[in-house]
């Protein structure tokens, strides 16, 4: 008869692989959260940078490029373009790739 498989050893190996897989999943989830936080911070800094450029242009007496939207709506548009919802329902959540949100667009370009 072929060599007998030690059931306890198989179970221990399976438990070890399961534990490693769970640790990997936990690590990936934390990485995803960290990445989202960095992207949000990047979006905020981009909006602030754009705002500072606008202030500098106003200080120098140059015209604003996009007079059709108020400054707050321009900021919302920048956040939306960075890939985040700006609507009341999903505010701050990440947009899926190539996703558009009618509610967000209404907030940005709706009644002024």
Helices and strands as residue ranges (DSSP letters): H 7-60, H 71-81, H 102-109
